[in-house]
């Protein structure tokens, strides 16, 4: 979870969804339609990352404990471990520090970044360096 700023995964790519929804490539879409594709993608996520808790949950999590009442995952969350796309996503190595600047901007939460920077007294510096 400390590798990516993505909030979830397991959905088809924006390329696949734009062809399905609009019959053309994502890059040819208007900004409005691109937003619609991104929202459709989010609705098809199979899992969600909860960075603040260090957990990943299935989007169909039953939010119930197992029969023996231990604090383990429900069946839907546990079954993510059987998903090839999930296993591939968690196997991706963390980039080196110098390569983090190439992180896909799609996975940067600028709002939360600025709130954090403001809380540390670094808002002006972050704005200057990042162009937020």
C-alpha positions as CSV (number, residue, x, y, z in Angstrom):
1,X,0.0,0.0,0.0
2,X,2.9,2.4,0.4
3,X,3.8,1.9,-3.3
4,X,0.8,3.5,-5.0
5,X,-1.7,6.2,-4.5
6,X,-4.4,4.3,-6.3
7,X,-7.6,3.8,-4.4
8,X,-8.6,0.5,-5.9
9,X,-8.2,-1.9,-8.7
10,X,-9.3,-4.9,-10.7
11,X,-11.5,-3.1,-13.2
12,X,-11.1,-3.1,-17.0
13,X,-8.7,-0.4,-18.4
14,X,-10.0,2.9,-19.5
15,X,-9.2,1.8,-23.1
16,X,-11.5,-1.2,-22.8
17,X,-14.3,0.8,-21.1
18,X,-14.2,3.7,-23.5
19,X,-14.5,1.2,-26.4
20,X,-17.4,-0.5,-24.6
21,X,-19.2,2.7,-23.7
22,X,-18.5,5.0,-26.6
23,X,-17.0,2.8,-29.4
24,X,-13.7,4.8,-29.6
25,X,-10.4,5.1,-27.9
26,X,-10.1,6.9,-24.6
27,X,-7.8,9.6,-25.9
28,X,-10.4,10.7,-28.5
29,X,-13.1,11.3,-25.8
30,X,-14.1,14.7,-24.5
31,X,-13.2,15.6,-20.9
32,X,-16.8,14.9,-19.9
33,X,-16.8,11.4,-21.4
34,X,-13.3,10.7,-19.9
35,X,-14.7,11.5,-16.5
36,X,-17.7,9.2,-17.2
37,X,-15.3,6.4,-18.2
38,X,-13.2,6.9,-15.0
39,X,-16.4,6.7,-12.9
40,X,-17.5,3.6,-14.7
41,X,-14.1,2.1,-14.0
42,X,-14.3,2.9,-10.3
43,X,-17.7,1.2,-10.2
44,X,-16.1,-2.0,-11.6
45,X,-13.3,-2.1,-9.1
46,X,-12.9,-5.5,-7.5
47,X,-10.9,-4.2,-4.5
48,X,-10.3,-1.0,-2.6
49,X,-7.1,0.1,-0.9
50,X,-7.5,1.6,2.6
51,X,-4.1,3.2,3.0
52,X,-4.9,4.7,6.4
53,X,-5.6,1.2,7.8
54,X,-3.0,-0.7,5.8
55,X,-5.8,-2.9,4.4
56,X,-7.3,-4.0,1.1
57,X,-11.0,-4.9,1.0
58,X,-13.1,-6.6,-1.7
59,X,-15.7,-4.2,-3.1
60,X,-18.2,-7.0,-2.2
61,X,-16.9,-7.3,1.4
62,X,-19.7,-8.7,3.6
63,X,-18.2,-6.9,6.6
64,X,-18.8,-10.0,8.8
65,X,-16.5,-12.1,10.8
66,X,-16.0,-15.8,10.2
67,X,-17.8,-18.4,12.3
68,X,-15.1,-18.5,15.0
69,X,-15.2,-14.7,15.5
70,X,-11.5,-14.0,14.8
71,X,-10.6,-10.7,13.3
72,X,-9.9,-12.1,9.8
73,X,-11.3,-11.3,6.4
74,X,-14.7,-12.2,5.1
75,X,-14.9,-14.8,2.3
76,X,-15.0,-12.0,-0.4
77,X,-11.9,-10.3,0.9
78,X,-10.1,-13.6,1.4
79,X,-10.9,-14.7,-2.1
80,X,-9.0,-11.7,-3.5
81,X,-5.9,-13.8,-2.9
82,X,-7.1,-16.2,-5.5
83,X,-7.5,-13.5,-8.1
84,X,-4.7,-13.4,-10.7
85,X,-5.1,-9.7,-11.3
86,X,-4.9,-8.9,-7.6
87,X,-1.8,-11.1,-7.1
88,X,-0.1,-9.3,-10.1
89,X,-1.0,-5.9,-8.7
90,X,0.5,-6.6,-5.3
91,X,3.7,-8.1,-6.8
92,X,4.7,-4.9,-8.5
93,X,7.9,-3.6,-6.9
94,X,8.1,-0.2,-5.3
95,X,10.0,2.2,-7.6
96,X,13.3,3.8,-6.4
97,X,13.0,7.2,-4.8
98,X,14.3,9.0,-7.9
99,X,11.6,7.3,-10.0
100,X,8.6,8.3,-7.9
101,X,8.5,11.6,-9.8
102,X,7.2,9.5,-12.7
103,X,4.3,8.2,-10.8
104,X,1.1,8.4,-12.9
105,X,-0.6,11.7,-12.0
106,X,-3.9,9.7,-12.0
107,X,-2.8,8.2,-8.7
108,X,-1.8,11.4,-6.9
109,X,-4.5,12.8,-4.7
110,X,-3.7,16.5,-4.9
111,X,-6.4,17.5,-2.4
112,X,-5.0,15.2,0.3
113,X,-1.5,16.1,-0.5
114,X,-2.2,19.8,0.0
115,X,-4.0,19.2,3.2
116,X,-1.0,17.2,4.5
117,X,1.5,19.9,3.3
118,X,-0.6,22.6,4.9
119,X,-0.7,20.6,8.2
120,X,3.1,20.4,8.2
121,X,3.6,24.1,7.2
122,X,4.9,23.1,3.8
123,X,2.0,24.2,1.5
124,X,4.0,27.1,-0.2
125,X,7.0,24.8,-0.9
126,X,4.8,22.0,-2.3
127,X,2.9,24.4,-4.5
128,X,6.2,25.9,-5.8
129,X,7.8,22.5,-6.5
130,X,4.8,20.6,-7.8
131,X,2.8,23.2,-9.6
132,X,-0.4,22.2,-7.7
